[in-house]
Amino acid sequence: MPPPKKLDLIPIELRQRLAMALQERGFGDIVAVTEDLNFWLADAGLEIRVGKSSVGEYSKLLKDQRDAFAMAETLLSDMDIEAESNMHKVLMQMIATAAFQMMQAVSEKGESLDPKSLANLSRMLKDLMQSAGLREKLREDEARRIAQQEREKMADTLEQKATQLGLTRATVQDIRADVLGVTA
């Protein structure tokens, strides 16, 4: 199993502080941010030193993540629930493909995923599938609600016409119940 990355070994508070520093500097100025991070580590009494390449990779990861969230927010903000559900399905396929490619690349190198990474990947896929199921249920519920509204409009129109034609109240109520799919 490969050794953990140095950034994974530093306290979460310092990683959050690093993320804020990178964001404030537009995900650039890697050398200065790395110097700041190493100062914070020394100040905290930790003997870990992190290189600028690790901070650069972390910066790119954070920037890509921010850009992906911004793009998703833009795409989803104007979509109805059905389009959003379809987008979610595509995203699910992309993530599953990326996960498969990652596992394939790891196995080609003769390595294996550590149990924690595998558990995180499994949890992410499970959460994504659960979310997809919830979105699908919302879409179906919305379709049922719209269909019910249309049936009620049709029943109201039929009730008016039947009353105008002189049908009895009982007959009109029976027609309305039939249209709405309820027993009178």
N, C-alpha and C positions, 0 to 999 in steps of 0.2 A: 504494500500500500504506500502511495507517495506521501511524503511528509506534508503536514498542513502548511498553507500559505501563512506568511508572517502576519498579514493583515487579519487573518482569522484568529491569531493568538493574542491580539491586543484587546483591551477592554472595550465593550460596546460603546461606552461613553466617548472614548477617543475615536472610534470609528464614526460615530455620529458627528463629532466635532470635525473630523476630516471631511466628511461628506458636505457639511455646511461650508467649510473653507473652500472646497473645490467649487461648490455651487456659486458662492459669492465671487469667485474669481473667474467665472465663466468656464469652468472645467479646464482652465489653462494654468500657466505659471506653476508647472509641476515641480520644478526644482525648489522654488521657495516654499511651496506647500509641504514638500517632503522634509525640508529643513525644519519647518514648524512642527510637523508630526514627530520627528525625532527629538526635538526639544521637549515636546509634551511628554513623550515616553520617558525621557531622562528625568524630567521634573516629577513624574509619577513614581520614580524609583525603579522603573523597568529597564532591563538590560537588552531589550530588543531594539534593533535598528532596521528600518525599512528602507529599501532602495527606491529610487525614482521610477524605475520600470514598474514596480508593483503599484505605486501610487498612480502612475500613468494608466495602467490597466484598469484600476479601480475607477479612475476618473472617466475613462471611456465607457465602462459598464454603467456608471451612474447617468452619464449623458445619454447613452442609448436608451436606458430605462425611462428617463424623463421624456425623451422624444417619442418613444412608443406610447407612453401614457397620453401625451398631448395629441398624437395622431388619433388614437382610439377615441379620445374625448371629442375631437372634432368630427370624426366619422359618425359616432353614435349620437351626438347631440341633435342631429336633424333627422334621425331615423325613427320610423314607427317600430312597434314591437316586433313585427314579423321580419323586417329588414335587420333589426338588431339581433334577432335569433339566428338568422342566416349568417351574419357576420361572426357570431359567436361560434357557430359550427366550423366555419373556415379557420378561425383562430385555434380551435381545438385540434383540427387536423394539422395545422402548422406546428403546434407545440408537440404533438405526438410524433410527427416526422423528425423534428429537431431532437427529441429525446432518443428516438431510435438511432439517428445518426451519431449522437454522442456516445451511446452505448456501443455502437459498432466501432467507432474510432478508438474507444478505450480498449475493446477486446482485440483489435488489430495490433495495438501496441503491446499486447500480452499482459495488460493490467486488468484490474477489476475495479468496479465502483465500490467505494467504502460503504458500509451499511447505512451510515447517516445520510450520505448523498442519495442513495437508493431510496431510503425512507422518505426523504424530502421530495424526490421526484414522484414517488408513488402518491404521496399526499397531495401534491400539486395537481396531478392528473385526476385524482379522485374528486378534489374540490371543483375542478373545471367541469368534470362530467356532471356533478351534482348541480352546479350552476346552470349548465346546459339544460338539464331536466326541469329546473325551476322556470327557466325562460320559456321552454316549450309549453309548460303548464300555463304560464301567464298568457302566452299567445292563444292557446286553445280557449282559455277563460274569456279572453277579449272577443274572440270570434263568436262564442256562445252568447255573450252579452249583446253583441251587435245583432245577431240573428233574432234574439228575443225581442229587442226593440223593434225590429222590422215586423215581426209577427204581431206585436201589440199595435203598431200603426195600421197594419192591414185589418186587424180585428176592429179597430175603431172606425175605419172607413166602411167596412162591411156592415157594422152595426148601424151607422148612419143611413146607409143606403137601404138596408132591410127595414128600418123604422119608417123611412120615407115611402117605401113600397107597401106599408101597412101590415107587415108581419107582426105577429103577437110578440109580447115581451119574452115569453118562454122560448119561442123559436129563435129570436134574436140572441138570447143568452146561450142556447144550444150551439148556434153557429159560432159565436165568439169562443166558446169553450173548445170547439173542434179546431178552430184556427190556432188557438194558443196551446193546444195539446193537453188540456186539463179536462177532468170529468166535471160535468155540471151538477 
